[in-house]
């Protein structure tokens, strides 16, 4: 199976998601959040930088839990131009 290239809209959605995750991470270290989410720090770094614009669903779920951000909020970021995610407390 050949994976189709991402569209510009999908790339932009991934960049929004990465920005929202950076905001939600706040002062917590990238390593701390990555390990809590069950992913490598390098994976989280790539997601936040927009270099991994379409992370696996399980990865997004893990980040949602690690950052205490409702999964619906992250989906909203993906679907719209808004970045409504707040900083983790």
Secondary structure, DSSP 8 states (H G I E B T S, - for coil): -------HHHHHHHHHHHHHHHHHHTTS-HHHHHHHHTS-HHHHHHHHHTSS-S--HHHHHHHHHHHT--HHHHHHHHHSS--------
